Amino acid sequence: MYAHPTHVTFDDIRMWVSIADGRVIGVPLAWFPRLLNASADQRAKFELSPGGLHWNELDEDISVAGLLAGRGDMTHPPRAVA
């Protein structure tokens, strides 16, 4: 069964992604700074594709595979702890 997104919602701290196989994934918005800092209207303007989610206005793309693997924003590498 292919895990493609069917619906997305947000609460104050999480994004909830429903996928076709019946699972619902909840991930912290802190994982995706563009979404965390976006308005509710901006977050609501997403597009679903077979592999993930896209926000054109925010230049944000999130794959379902990445969410299932527990990956957040991969464009900013984690900082080294001194």
HTML snippet that shows the backbone in 3Dmol.js (N, CA, C, O; Angstrom):
<script src="https://3Dmol.org/build/3Dmol-min.js"></script>
<div id="view" style="width:600px;height:400px;position:relative"></div>
<script>
const pdb = `
ATOM      1  N   MET A   1       0.845  -1.183   0.000  1.00  0.00           N
ATOM      2  CA  MET A   1       0.000   0.000   0.000  1.00  0.00           C
ATOM      3  C   MET A   1       0.890   1.247   0.000  1.00  0.00           C
ATOM      4  O   MET A   1       1.847   1.330   0.770  1.00  0.00           O
ATOM      5  N   TYR A   2       0.581   2.187  -0.842  1.00  0.00           N
ATOM      6  CA  TYR A   2       1.377   3.402  -0.987  1.00  0.00           C
ATOM      7  C   TYR A   2       0.927   4.454   0.020  1.00  0.00           C
ATOM      8  O   TYR A   2      -0.266   4.722   0.159  1.00  0.00           O
ATOM      9  N   ALA A   3       1.882   5.043   0.715  1.00  0.00           N
ATOM     10  CA  ALA A   3       1.562   6.025   1.764  1.00  0.00           C
ATOM     11  C   ALA A   3       1.533   7.436   1.190  1.00  0.00           C
ATOM     12  O   ALA A   3       2.501   8.185   1.325  1.00  0.00           O
ATOM     13  N   HIS A   4       0.428   7.796   0.552  1.00  0.00           N
ATOM     14  CA  HIS A   4       0.311   9.164   0.055  1.00  0.00           C
ATOM     15  C   HIS A   4      -0.630   9.958   0.964  1.00  0.00           C
ATOM     16  O   HIS A   4      -1.552   9.396   1.554  1.00  0.00           O
ATOM     17  N   PRO A   5      -0.391  11.267   1.072  1.00  0.00           N
ATOM     18  CA  PRO A   5      -1.186  12.095   1.980  1.00  0.00           C
ATOM     19  C   PRO A   5      -2.601  12.321   1.438  1.00  0.00           C
ATOM     20  O   PRO A   5      -2.811  12.450   0.232  1.00  0.00           O
ATOM     21  N   THR A   6      -3.557  12.363   2.360  1.00  0.00           N
ATOM     22  CA  THR A   6      -4.944  12.614   1.970  1.00  0.00           C
ATOM     23  C   THR A   6      -5.504  13.878   2.597  1.00  0.00           C
ATOM     24  O   THR A   6      -6.478  14.436   2.093  1.00  0.00           O
ATOM     25  N   HIS A   7      -4.903  14.343   3.695  1.00  0.00           N
ATOM     26  CA  HIS A   7      -5.424  15.513   4.401  1.00  0.00           C
ATOM     27  C   HIS A   7      -4.353  16.052   5.347  1.00  0.00           C
ATOM     28  O   HIS A   7      -3.527  15.294   5.856  1.00  0.00           O
ATOM     29  N   VAL A   8      -4.374  17.353   5.574  1.00  0.00           N
ATOM     30  CA  VAL A   8      -3.441  18.001   6.500  1.00  0.00           C
ATOM     31  C   VAL A   8      -4.202  18.984   7.368  1.00  0.00           C
ATOM     32  O   VAL A   8      -5.033  19.745   6.874  1.00  0.00           O
ATOM     33  N   THR A   9      -3.915  18.967   8.667  1.00  0.00           N
ATOM     34  CA  THR A   9      -4.467  19.950   9.594  1.00  0.00           C
ATOM     35  C   THR A   9      -3.356  20.394  10.537  1.00  0.00           C
ATOM     36  O   THR A   9      -2.294  19.776  10.616  1.00  0.00           O
ATOM     37  N   PHE A  10      -3.631  21.472  11.243  1.00  0.00           N
ATOM     38  CA  PHE A  10      -2.661  22.034  12.183  1.00  0.00           C
ATOM     39  C   PHE A  10      -3.342  22.349  13.499  1.00  0.00           C
ATOM     40  O   PHE A  10      -4.519  22.705  13.528  1.00  0.00           O
ATOM     41  N   ASP A  11      -2.594  22.216  14.599  1.00  0.00           N
ATOM     42  CA  ASP A  11      -3.017  22.817  15.852  1.00  0.00           C
ATOM     43  C   ASP A  11      -1.924  23.811  16.222  1.00  0.00           C
ATOM     44  O   ASP A  11      -1.119  24.173  15.364  1.00  0.00           O
ATOM     45  N   ASP A  12      -1.871  24.256  17.446  1.00  0.00           N
ATOM     46  CA  ASP A  12      -0.904  25.294  17.813  1.00  0.00           C
ATOM     47  C   ASP A  12       0.550  24.850  17.723  1.00  0.00           C
ATOM     48  O   ASP A  12       1.438  25.676  17.516  1.00  0.00           O
ATOM     49  N   ILE A  13       0.799  23.553  17.876  1.00  0.00           N
ATOM     50  CA  ILE A  13       2.194  23.101  17.922  1.00  0.00           C
ATOM     51  C   ILE A  13       2.527  21.962  16.962  1.00  0.00           C
ATOM     52  O   ILE A  13       3.693  21.589  16.834  1.00  0.00           O
ATOM     53  N   ARG A  14       1.517  21.402  16.282  1.00  0.00           N
ATOM     54  CA  ARG A  14       1.764  20.252  15.428  1.00  0.00           C
ATOM     55  C   ARG A  14       1.059  20.356  14.072  1.00  0.00           C
ATOM     56  O   ARG A  14       0.054  21.046  13.899  1.00  0.00           O
ATOM     57  N   MET A  15       1.650  19.628  13.127  1.00  0.00           N
ATOM     58  CA  MET A  15       1.010  19.379  11.845  1.00  0.00           C
ATOM     59  C   MET A  15       0.558  17.923  11.866  1.00  0.00           C
ATOM     60  O   MET A  15       1.315  17.037  12.263  1.00  0.00           O
ATOM     61  N   TRP A  16      -0.678  17.680  11.438  1.00  0.00           N
ATOM     62  CA  TRP A  16      -1.249  16.341  11.400  1.00  0.00           C
ATOM     63  C   TRP A  16      -1.490  15.964   9.942  1.00  0.00           C
ATOM     64  O   TRP A  16      -2.212  16.653   9.223  1.00  0.00           O
ATOM     65  N   VAL A  17      -0.881  14.872   9.520  1.00  0.00           N
ATOM     66  CA  VAL A  17      -0.987  14.419   8.138  1.00  0.00           C
ATOM     67  C   VAL A  17      -1.676  13.059   8.117  1.00  0.00           C
ATOM     68  O   VAL A  17      -1.178  12.091   8.692  1.00  0.00           O
ATOM     69  N   SER A  18      -2.815  12.998   7.455  1.00  0.00           N
ATOM     70  CA  SER A  18      -3.512  11.725   7.241  1.00  0.00           C
ATOM     71  C   SER A  18      -2.967  11.113   5.973  1.00  0.00           C
ATOM     72  O   SER A  18      -2.804  11.797   4.963  1.00  0.00           O
ATOM     73  N   ILE A  19      -2.683   9.811   6.025  1.00  0.00           N
ATOM     74  CA  ILE A  19      -2.185   9.141   4.831  1.00  0.00           C
ATOM     75  C   ILE A  19      -3.161   8.030   4.429  1.00  0.00           C
ATOM     76  O   ILE A  19      -3.972   7.569   5.233  1.00  0.00           O
ATOM     77  N   ALA A  20      -3.061   7.621   3.186  1.00  0.00           N
ATOM     78  CA  ALA A  20      -4.051   6.749   2.572  1.00  0.00           C
ATOM     79  C   ALA A  20      -4.212   5.407   3.273  1.00  0.00           C
ATOM     80  O   ALA A  20      -5.279   4.799   3.190  1.00  0.00           O
ATOM     81  N   ASP A  21      -3.195   4.937   3.952  1.00  0.00           N
ATOM     82  CA  ASP A  21      -3.308   3.630   4.607  1.00  0.00           C
ATOM     83  C   ASP A  21      -3.987   3.707   5.974  1.00  0.00           C
ATOM     84  O   ASP A  21      -4.070   2.703   6.682  1.00  0.00           O
ATOM     85  N   GLY A  22      -4.472   4.895   6.347  1.00  0.00           N
ATOM     86  CA  GLY A  22      -5.212   5.053   7.592  1.00  0.00           C
ATOM     87  C   GLY A  22      -4.432   5.653   8.741  1.00  0.00           C
ATOM     88  O   GLY A  22      -5.023   6.027   9.754  1.00  0.00           O
ATOM     89  N   ARG A  23      -3.134   5.755   8.612  1.00  0.00           N
ATOM     90  CA  ARG A  23      -2.335   6.357   9.676  1.00  0.00           C
ATOM     91  C   ARG A  23      -2.485   7.870   9.667  1.00  0.00           C
ATOM     92  O   ARG A  23      -2.769   8.480   8.636  1.00  0.00           O
ATOM     93  N   VAL A  24      -2.288   8.462  10.843  1.00  0.00           N
ATOM     94  CA  VAL A  24      -2.226   9.914  10.997  1.00  0.00           C
ATOM     95  C   VAL A  24      -0.912  10.209  11.703  1.00  0.00           C
ATOM     96  O   VAL A  24      -0.638   9.690  12.785  1.00  0.00           O
ATOM     97  N   ILE A  25      -0.107  11.052  11.070  1.00  0.00           N
ATOM     98  CA  ILE A  25       1.208  11.397  11.598  1.00  0.00           C
ATOM     99  C   ILE A  25       1.128  12.790  12.202  1.00  0.00           C
ATOM    100  O   ILE A  25       0.690  13.727  11.534  1.00  0.00           O
ATOM    101  N   GLY A  26       1.543  12.942  13.449  1.00  0.00           N
ATOM    102  CA  GLY A  26       1.616  14.250  14.086  1.00  0.00           C
ATOM    103  C   GLY A  26       3.071  14.616  14.292  1.00  0.00           C
ATOM    104  O   GLY A  26       3.806  13.889  14.960  1.00  0.00           O
ATOM    105  N   VAL A  27       3.494  15.735  13.723  1.00  0.00           N
ATOM    106  CA  VAL A  27       4.885  16.168  13.861  1.00  0.00           C
ATOM    107  C   VAL A  27       4.929  17.592  14.394  1.00  0.00           C
ATOM    108  O   VAL A  27       4.061  18.404  14.071  1.00  0.00           O
ATOM    109  N   PRO A  28       5.939  17.904  15.213  1.00  0.00           N
ATOM    110  CA  PRO A  28       6.052  19.263  15.748  1.00  0.00           C
ATOM    111  C   PRO A  28       6.301  20.280  14.640  1.00  0.00           C
ATOM    112  O   PRO A  28       7.103  20.039  13.737  1.00  0.00           O
ATOM    113  N   LEU A  29       5.616  21.410  14.711  1.00  0.00           N
ATOM    114  CA  LEU A  29       5.882  22.484  13.752  1.00  0.00           C
ATOM    115  C   LEU A  29       7.315  22.985  13.873  1.00  0.00           C
ATOM    116  O   LEU A  29       7.869  23.518  12.912  1.00  0.00           O
ATOM    117  N   ALA A  30       7.910  22.819  15.034  1.00  0.00           N
ATOM    118  CA  ALA A  30       9.306  23.237  15.227  1.00  0.00           C
ATOM    119  C   ALA A  30      10.254  22.515  14.264  1.00  0.00           C
ATOM    120  O   ALA A  30      11.342  23.016  13.983  1.00  0.00           O
ATOM    121  N   TRP A  31       9.857  21.355  13.760  1.00  0.00           N
ATOM    122  CA  TRP A  31      10.669  20.644  12.778  1.00  0.00           C
ATOM    123  C   TRP A  31      10.732  21.385  11.451  1.00  0.00           C
ATOM    124  O   TRP A  31      11.651  21.167  10.662  1.00  0.00           O
ATOM    125  N   PHE A  32       9.764  22.259  11.200  1.00  0.00           N
ATOM    126  CA  PHE A  32       9.666  22.958   9.917  1.00  0.00           C
ATOM    127  C   PHE A  32       9.503  24.454  10.173  1.00  0.00           C
ATOM    128  O   PHE A  32       8.376  24.945  10.223  1.00  0.00           O
ATOM    129  N   PRO A  33      10.597  25.183  10.335  1.00  0.00           N
ATOM    130  CA  PRO A  33      10.529  26.609  10.696  1.00  0.00           C
ATOM    131  C   PRO A  33       9.667  27.462   9.767  1.00  0.00           C
ATOM    132  O   PRO A  33       9.020  28.404  10.226  1.00  0.00           O
ATOM    133  N   ARG A  34       9.645  27.155   8.485  1.00  0.00           N
ATOM    134  CA  ARG A  34       8.801  27.946   7.577  1.00  0.00           C
ATOM    135  C   ARG A  34       7.327  27.818   7.953  1.00  0.00           C
ATOM    136  O   ARG A  34       6.590  28.804   7.932  1.00  0.00           O
ATOM    137  N   LEU A  35       6.904  26.613   8.294  1.00  0.00           N
ATOM    138  CA  LEU A  35       5.513  26.413   8.709  1.00  0.00           C
ATOM    139  C   LEU A  35       5.262  26.997  10.091  1.00  0.00           C
ATOM    140  O   LEU A  35       4.207  27.582  10.335  1.00  0.00           O
ATOM    141  N   LEU A  36       6.212  26.843  10.986  1.00  0.00           N
ATOM    142  CA  LEU A  36       6.080  27.376  12.340  1.00  0.00           C
ATOM    143  C   LEU A  36       5.867  28.884  12.320  1.00  0.00           C
ATOM    144  O   LEU A  36       5.067  29.415  13.090  1.00  0.00           O
ATOM    145  N   ASN A  37       6.582  29.566  11.442  1.00  0.00           N
ATOM    146  CA  ASN A  37       6.515  31.026  11.371  1.00  0.00           C
ATOM    147  C   ASN A  37       5.450  31.541  10.410  1.00  0.00           C
ATOM    148  O   ASN A  37       5.266  32.752  10.286  1.00  0.00           O
ATOM    149  N   ALA A  38       4.755  30.648   9.736  1.00  0.00           N
ATOM    150  CA  ALA A  38       3.728  31.049   8.766  1.00  0.00           C
ATOM    151  C   ALA A  38       2.404  31.345   9.478  1.00  0.00           C
ATOM    152  O   ALA A  38       2.155  30.880  10.590  1.00  0.00           O
ATOM    153  N   SER A  39       1.576  32.122   8.811  1.00  0.00           N
ATOM    154  CA  SER A  39       0.229  32.384   9.327  1.00  0.00           C
ATOM    155  C   SER A  39      -0.649  31.154   9.071  1.00  0.00           C
ATOM    156  O   SER A  39      -0.289  30.279   8.283  1.00  0.00           O
ATOM    157  N   ALA A  40      -1.780  31.098   9.732  1.00  0.00           N
ATOM    158  CA  ALA A  40      -2.728  30.011   9.511  1.00  0.00           C
ATOM    159  C   ALA A  40      -3.192  30.000   8.051  1.00  0.00           C
ATOM    160  O   ALA A  40      -3.359  28.931   7.464  1.00  0.00           O
ATOM    161  N   ASP A  41      -3.399  31.177   7.466  1.00  0.00           N
ATOM    162  CA  ASP A  41      -3.801  31.254   6.057  1.00  0.00           C
ATOM    163  C   ASP A  41      -2.723  30.693   5.140  1.00  0.00           C
ATOM    164  O   ASP A  41      -3.035  29.982   4.185  1.00  0.00           O
ATOM    165  N   GLN A  42      -1.468  31.002   5.414  1.00  0.00           N
ATOM    166  CA  GLN A  42      -0.372  30.480   4.596  1.00  0.00           C
ATOM    167  C   GLN A  42      -0.277  28.962   4.729  1.00  0.00           C
ATOM    168  O   GLN A  42      -0.079  28.265   3.733  1.00  0.00           O
ATOM    169  N   ARG A  43      -0.414  28.448   5.940  1.00  0.00           N
ATOM    170  CA  ARG A  43      -0.358  26.990   6.154  1.00  0.00           C
ATOM    171  C   ARG A  43      -1.482  26.280   5.411  1.00  0.00           C
ATOM    172  O   ARG A  43      -1.303  25.157   4.939  1.00  0.00           O
ATOM    173  N   ALA A  44      -2.629  26.925   5.305  1.00  0.00           N
ATOM    174  CA  ALA A  44      -3.798  26.300   4.675  1.00  0.00           C
ATOM    175  C   ALA A  44      -3.670  26.200   3.157  1.00  0.00           C
ATOM    176  O   ALA A  44      -4.460  25.502   2.522  1.00  0.00           O
ATOM    177  N   LYS A  45      -2.702  26.879   2.571  1.00  0.00           N
ATOM    178  CA  LYS A  45      -2.537  26.896   1.114  1.00  0.00           C
ATOM    179  C   LYS A  45      -1.525  25.841   0.662  1.00  0.00           C
ATOM    180  O   LYS A  45      -0.496  26.164   0.069  1.00  0.00           O
ATOM    181  N   PHE A  46      -1.831  24.585   0.951  1.00  0.00           N
ATOM    182  CA  PHE A  46      -0.939  23.490   0.580  1.00  0.00           C
ATOM    183  C   PHE A  46      -1.510  22.718  -0.604  1.00  0.00           C
ATOM    184  O   PHE A  46      -2.697  22.809  -0.917  1.00  0.00           O
ATOM    185  N   GLU A  47      -0.642  21.967  -1.243  1.00  0.00           N
ATOM    186  CA  GLU A  47      -1.027  21.059  -2.321  1.00  0.00           C
ATOM    187  C   GLU A  47      -0.572  19.663  -1.925  1.00  0.00           C
ATOM    188  O   GLU A  47       0.526  19.487  -1.398  1.00  0.00           O
ATOM    189  N   LEU A  48      -1.415  18.676  -2.181  1.00  0.00           N
ATOM    190  CA  LEU A  48      -1.052  17.288  -1.939  1.00  0.00           C
ATOM    191  C   LEU A  48      -0.559  16.677  -3.238  1.00  0.00           C
ATOM    192  O   LEU A  48      -1.091  16.964  -4.311  1.00  0.00           O
ATOM    193  N   SER A  49       0.455  15.837  -3.139  1.00  0.00           N
ATOM    194  CA  SER A  49       0.939  15.076  -4.285  1.00  0.00           C
ATOM    195  C   SER A  49       1.100  13.630  -3.816  1.00  0.00           C
ATOM    196  O   SER A  49       1.031  13.370  -2.614  1.00  0.00           O
ATOM    197  N   PRO A  50       1.307  12.704  -4.713  1.00  0.00           N
ATOM    198  CA  PRO A  50       1.445  11.312  -4.283  1.00  0.00           C
ATOM    199  C   PRO A  50       2.563  11.093  -3.256  1.00  0.00           C
ATOM    200  O   PRO A  50       2.467  10.187  -2.427  1.00  0.00           O
ATOM    201  N   GLY A  51       3.605  11.901  -3.301  1.00  0.00           N
ATOM    202  CA  GLY A  51       4.723  11.699  -2.393  1.00  0.00           C
ATOM    203  C   GLY A  51       4.775  12.625  -1.201  1.00  0.00           C
ATOM    204  O   GLY A  51       5.565  12.395  -0.286  1.00  0.00           O
ATOM    205  N   GLY A  52       3.948  13.681  -1.181  1.00  0.00           N
ATOM    206  CA  GLY A  52       4.070  14.599  -0.064  1.00  0.00           C
ATOM    207  C   GLY A  52       3.206  15.834  -0.146  1.00  0.00           C
ATOM    208  O   GLY A  52       2.120  15.831  -0.725  1.00  0.00           O
ATOM    209  N   LEU A  53       3.729  16.896   0.456  1.00  0.00           N
ATOM    210  CA  LEU A  53       3.011  18.149   0.637  1.00  0.00           C
ATOM    211  C   LEU A  53       3.856  19.291   0.093  1.00  0.00           C
ATOM    212  O   LEU A  53       5.085  19.254   0.148  1.00  0.00           O
ATOM    213  N   HIS A  54       3.173  20.313  -0.435  1.00  0.00           N
ATOM    214  CA  HIS A  54       3.894  21.459  -1.002  1.00  0.00           C
ATOM    215  C   HIS A  54       3.157  22.750  -0.662  1.00  0.00           C
ATOM    216  O   HIS A  54       1.937  22.843  -0.799  1.00  0.00           O
ATOM    217  N   TRP A  55       3.926  23.742  -0.214  1.00  0.00           N
ATOM    218  CA  TRP A  55       3.425  25.095   0.024  1.00  0.00           C
ATOM    219  C   TRP A  55       4.198  26.009  -0.916  1.00  0.00           C
ATOM    220  O   TRP A  55       5.349  26.350  -0.642  1.00  0.00           O
ATOM    221  N   ASN A  56       3.579  26.405  -2.019  1.00  0.00           N
ATOM    222  CA  ASN A  56       4.240  27.238  -3.007  1.00  0.00           C
ATOM    223  C   ASN A  56       4.665  28.576  -2.414  1.00  0.00           C
ATOM    224  O   ASN A  56       5.805  29.004  -2.592  1.00  0.00           O
ATOM    225  N   GLU A  57       3.745  29.236  -1.707  1.00  0.00           N
ATOM    226  CA  GLU A  57       4.025  30.551  -1.132  1.00  0.00           C
ATOM    227  C   GLU A  57       5.175  30.517  -0.125  1.00  0.00           C
ATOM    228  O   GLU A  57       5.915  31.491   0.010  1.00  0.00           O
ATOM    229  N   LEU A  58       5.321  29.395   0.578  1.00  0.00           N
ATOM    230  CA  LEU A  58       6.355  29.272   1.607  1.00  0.00           C
ATOM    231  C   LEU A  58       7.621  28.588   1.095  1.00  0.00           C
ATOM    232  O   LEU A  58       8.613  28.503   1.819  1.00  0.00           O
ATOM    233  N   ASP A  59       7.595  28.099  -0.148  1.00  0.00           N
ATOM    234  CA  ASP A  59       8.710  27.344  -0.721  1.00  0.00           C
ATOM    235  C   ASP A  59       9.078  26.170   0.188  1.00  0.00           C
ATOM    236  O   ASP A  59      10.246  25.966   0.522  1.00  0.00           O
ATOM    237  N   GLU A  60       8.058  25.404   0.581  1.00  0.00           N
ATOM    238  CA  GLU A  60       8.243  24.266   1.485  1.00  0.00           C
ATOM    239  C   GLU A  60       7.718  23.000   0.831  1.00  0.00           C
ATOM    240  O   GLU A  60       6.601  22.975   0.315  1.00  0.00           O
ATOM    241  N   ASP A  61       8.526  21.953   0.855  1.00  0.00           N
ATOM    242  CA  ASP A  61       8.141  20.637   0.359  1.00  0.00           C
ATOM    243  C   ASP A  61       8.465  19.611   1.441  1.00  0.00           C
ATOM    244  O   ASP A  61       9.574  19.595   1.976  1.00  0.00           O
ATOM    245  N   ILE A  62       7.497  18.757   1.760  1.00  0.00           N
ATOM    246  CA  ILE A  62       7.680  17.751   2.799  1.00  0.00           C
ATOM    247  C   ILE A  62       7.208  16.418   2.242  1.00  0.00           C
ATOM    248  O   ILE A  62       6.087  16.305   1.745  1.00  0.00           O
ATOM    249  N   SER A  63       8.066  15.411   2.327  1.00  0.00           N
ATOM    250  CA  SER A  63       7.690  14.092   1.832  1.00  0.00           C
ATOM    251  C   SER A  63       7.084  13.259   2.957  1.00  0.00           C
ATOM    252  O   SER A  63       7.475  13.381   4.118  1.00  0.00           O
ATOM    253  N   VAL A  64       6.133  12.419   2.597  1.00  0.00           N
ATOM    254  CA  VAL A  64       5.560  11.492   3.580  1.00  0.00           C
ATOM    255  C   VAL A  64       6.642  10.520   4.052  1.00  0.00           C
ATOM    256  O   VAL A  64       6.694  10.177   5.233  1.00  0.00           O
ATOM    257  N   ALA A  65       7.498  10.080   3.141  1.00  0.00           N
ATOM    258  CA  ALA A  65       8.581   9.170   3.520  1.00  0.00           C
ATOM    259  C   ALA A  65       9.471   9.807   4.592  1.00  0.00           C
ATOM    260  O   ALA A  65       9.881   9.136   5.539  1.00  0.00           O
ATOM    261  N   GLY A  66       9.765  11.093   4.442  1.00  0.00           N
ATOM    262  CA  GLY A  66      10.572  11.792   5.439  1.00  0.00           C
ATOM    263  C   GLY A  66       9.870  11.884   6.782  1.00  0.00           C
ATOM    264  O   GLY A  66      10.494  11.707   7.828  1.00  0.00           O
ATOM    265  N   LEU A  67       8.570  12.160   6.755  1.00  0.00           N
ATOM    266  CA  LEU A  67       7.808  12.213   8.001  1.00  0.00           C
ATOM    267  C   LEU A  67       7.807  10.857   8.694  1.00  0.00           C
ATOM    268  O   LEU A  67       7.992  10.776   9.909  1.00  0.00           O
ATOM    269  N   LEU A  68       7.600   9.794   7.925  1.00  0.00           N
ATOM    270  CA  LEU A  68       7.583   8.450   8.500  1.00  0.00           C
ATOM    271  C   LEU A  68       8.945   8.064   9.063  1.00  0.00           C
ATOM    272  O   LEU A  68       9.032   7.268   9.998  1.00  0.00           O
ATOM    273  N   ALA A  69      10.011   8.630   8.491  1.00  0.00           N
ATOM    274  CA  ALA A  69      11.369   8.354   8.975  1.00  0.00           C
ATOM    275  C   ALA A  69      11.765   9.266  10.136  1.00  0.00           C
ATOM    276  O   ALA A  69      12.842   9.112  10.713  1.00  0.00           O
ATOM    277  N   GLY A  70      10.888  10.221  10.478  1.00  0.00           N
ATOM    278  CA  GLY A  70      11.181  11.119  11.589  1.00  0.00           C
ATOM    279  C   GLY A  70      12.098  12.271  11.242  1.00  0.00           C
ATOM    280  O   GLY A  70      12.766  12.826  12.115  1.00  0.00           O
ATOM    281  N   ARG A  71      12.132  12.637   9.955  1.00  0.00           N
ATOM    282  CA  ARG A  71      12.999  13.742   9.532  1.00  0.00           C
ATOM    283  C   ARG A  71      12.215  15.047   9.457  1.00  0.00           C
ATOM    284  O   ARG A  71      11.083  15.085   8.976  1.00  0.00           O
ATOM    285  N   GLY A  72      12.838  16.104   9.940  1.00  0.00           N
ATOM    286  CA  GLY A  72      12.281  17.445   9.820  1.00  0.00           C
ATOM    287  C   GLY A  72      12.927  18.170   8.663  1.00  0.00           C
ATOM    288  O   GLY A  72      13.321  17.546   7.678  1.00  0.00           O
ATOM    289  N   ASP A  73      13.041  19.480   8.772  1.00  0.00           N
ATOM    290  CA  ASP A  73      13.628  20.337   7.738  1.00  0.00           C
ATOM    291  C   ASP A  73      15.082  19.925   7.519  1.00  0.00           C
ATOM    292  O   ASP A  73      15.915  20.050   8.416  1.00  0.00           O
ATOM    293  N   MET A  74      15.372  19.440   6.330  1.00  0.00           N
ATOM    294  CA  MET A  74      16.729  18.981   6.018  1.00  0.00           C
ATOM    295  C   MET A  74      17.573  20.063   5.355  1.00  0.00           C
ATOM    296  O   MET A  74      18.722  19.806   4.995  1.00  0.00           O
ATOM    297  N   THR A  75      17.027  21.271   5.184  1.00  0.00           N
ATOM    298  CA  THR A  75      17.786  22.326   4.514  1.00  0.00           C
ATOM    299  C   THR A  75      18.748  23.033   5.465  1.00  0.00           C
ATOM    300  O   THR A  75      19.664  23.725   5.019  1.00  0.00           O
ATOM    301  N   HIS A  76      18.548  22.865   6.759  1.00  0.00           N
ATOM    302  CA  HIS A  76      19.436  23.468   7.754  1.00  0.00           C
ATOM    303  C   HIS A  76      20.029  22.348   8.601  1.00  0.00           C
ATOM    304  O   HIS A  76      19.326  21.754   9.418  1.00  0.00           O
ATOM    305  N   PRO A  77      21.322  22.053   8.415  1.00  0.00           N
ATOM    306  CA  PRO A  77      21.933  20.965   9.204  1.00  0.00           C
ATOM    307  C   PRO A  77      21.927  21.318  10.691  1.00  0.00           C
ATOM    308  O   PRO A  77      21.995  22.491  11.056  1.00  0.00           O
ATOM    309  N   PRO A  78      21.846  20.292  11.547  1.00  0.00           N
ATOM    310  CA  PRO A  78      21.869  20.568  12.981  1.00  0.00           C
ATOM    311  C   PRO A  78      23.186  21.229  13.394  1.00  0.00           C
ATOM    312  O   PRO A  78      24.249  20.937  12.847  1.00  0.00           O
ATOM    313  N   ARG A  79      23.082  22.118  14.365  1.00  0.00           N
ATOM    314  CA  ARG A  79      24.289  22.788  14.867  1.00  0.00           C
ATOM    315  C   ARG A  79      25.046  21.864  15.811  1.00  0.00           C
ATOM    316  O   ARG A  79      24.456  21.085  16.560  1.00  0.00           O
ATOM    317  N   ALA A  80      26.347  21.972  15.752  1.00  0.00           N
ATOM    318  CA  ALA A  80      27.181  21.208  16.666  1.00  0.00           C
ATOM    319  C   ALA A  80      27.066  21.802  18.063  1.00  0.00           C
ATOM    320  O   ALA A  80      27.044  23.020  18.237  1.00  0.00           O
ATOM    321  N   VAL A  81      26.996  20.934  19.039  1.00  0.00           N
ATOM    322  CA  VAL A  81      26.922  21.382  20.432  1.00  0.00           C
ATOM    323  C   VAL A  81      28.334  21.559  20.942  1.00  0.00           C
ATOM    324  O   VAL A  81      29.152  20.643  20.861  1.00  0.00           O
ATOM    325  N   ALA A  82      28.624  22.757  21.475  1.00  0.00           N
ATOM    326  CA  ALA A  82      29.982  23.043  21.953  1.00  0.00           C
ATOM    327  C   ALA A  82      30.208  22.496  23.333  1.00  0.00           C
ATOM    328  O   ALA A  82      31.297  22.648  23.887  1.00  0.00           O
TER     329      ALA A  82
END
`;
const viewer = $3Dmol.createViewer("view");
viewer.addModel(pdb, "pdb");
viewer.setStyle({}, {cartoon: {color: "spectrum"}});
viewer.zoomTo();
viewer.render();
</script>
